[in-house]
Amino acid sequence: MSVAAVNRLLLSGQYATVLSVVKGFRNGAVYGAKVRFPHSLVMSFLFKRESPKDMAKGILEATFTHSKNLAMFVFLYKSLTSLMAWLQSEKVEFHSFMAAFVGGYLVFGRYNKVNEQINLYLLSRILYGLAKLGVQKGYIPKPKHDTFPFFAAIVWGVVLWMFEYHKDTLQPSLKSSMTYLYHDSNQWNSFKNFLIYNK
């Protein structure tokens, strides 16, 4: 099949639903790799003490996991929303939740560090979004003043309280960052590990 024939098929509108699922899979794979590879690369160089071979293996495994999982999730989500819309002869708001619920359970419900990070990232975004939605829908009164300073104060107050008194409940990477910032800064025995190196 020639490129011209493929372009004609893509522009014909035939199989648009199936083709959007395929492109969604592709975009999930590409986006997952674009986001995870630089993140893993930087975090490995900053915080890991492994051989270059082990570091490269960890970076590639994390990138593959993120890329594969996001591709599979997009594939499932788009397939299920399309199927539900076809079965009901219309697109309904509930379809998005149900399709994502199933995809989230099947793909992001398997515990690994990549899935944990993605789920935690999304949790913070949806809590923030739900607060805004509550105001838009009138469930929460519209604030008369800027609430962002209070939001920041609560977030930082809670995280430092948890770190100081309930450290075992925090995610390991957050605990490690907090230890570096707030506890390692209490220890030194020379100028070298006071300003040049941490330990």
Long-range contacts (C-beta under 8 A, 24 or more apart in sequence): 17-82, 17-86, 20-78, 20-82, 21-75, 21-78, 21-79, 21-82, 24-74, 24-75, 24-77, 24-78, 25-71, 25-72, 25-74, 25-75, 26-71, 27-74, 28-67, 28-70, 28-71, 28-72, 28-73, 28-74, 28-75, 29-67, 29-68, 29-70, 29-71, 30-67, 31-70, 32-63, 32-66, 32-67, 32-68, 32-69, 32-70, 32-71, 33-63, 33-66, 33-67, 35-66, 36-62, 36-63, 36-65, 36-66, 36-67, 36-114, 37-63, 47-176, 62-113, 62-114, 65-112, 65-114, 65-115, 66-114, 66-118, 69-107, 69-108, 69-114, 69-115, 69-118, 70-118, 72-103, 72-107, 73-103, 73-104, 73-107, 73-108, 76-102, 76-103, 76-106, 76-107, 77-103, 116-171, 120-171
